[in-house]
């Protein structure tokens, strides 16, 4: 799949995810450096992938999903980026973000490859949003066509509320 990054076409690496797919587990690193496994999270999951929390669009996006998470009763919001766990923890503390789980894919890039969102030329994750049901079946997917743009918040939230 192709997207653009700052207007330049880039090819995403990994298996592209589609509505109806069932995703396998992926591993990442929690802010305390312990391992994260998707299988730890029960119920529905909204996975928000961002290139880096320290950019203006990612900052605004995660803050928005953090606010929305306070209104969602049956879904866990997981934010994945390549930021180091220390940076994620620092950013969450400074931003007052407490309702989403942030995990880092810096170590193995397992999420990036498993969800077809790896940007190999810059070593980042493409901006994307995935909604999984309790059995990890995909019910919503958005690969943002221009990585530096915001996702379609309303479409993602409508899918969560459906």
Secondary structure, DSSP 4 states (H G I P E B T S, - for coil): -EEEETTEEEE-BSPPP-TT-B----EEEETTS-EEEGGG--SEEEEEE-S-TTSHHHHHHHHHHHHHHTT-SSEEEEEEESS-HHHHHHHHHHHT--SSEEEE-TTT-HHHHHTT-EETTTTEEPPEEEEE-TT-BEEEEEE-SBTTSPP-HHHHHHHHH-
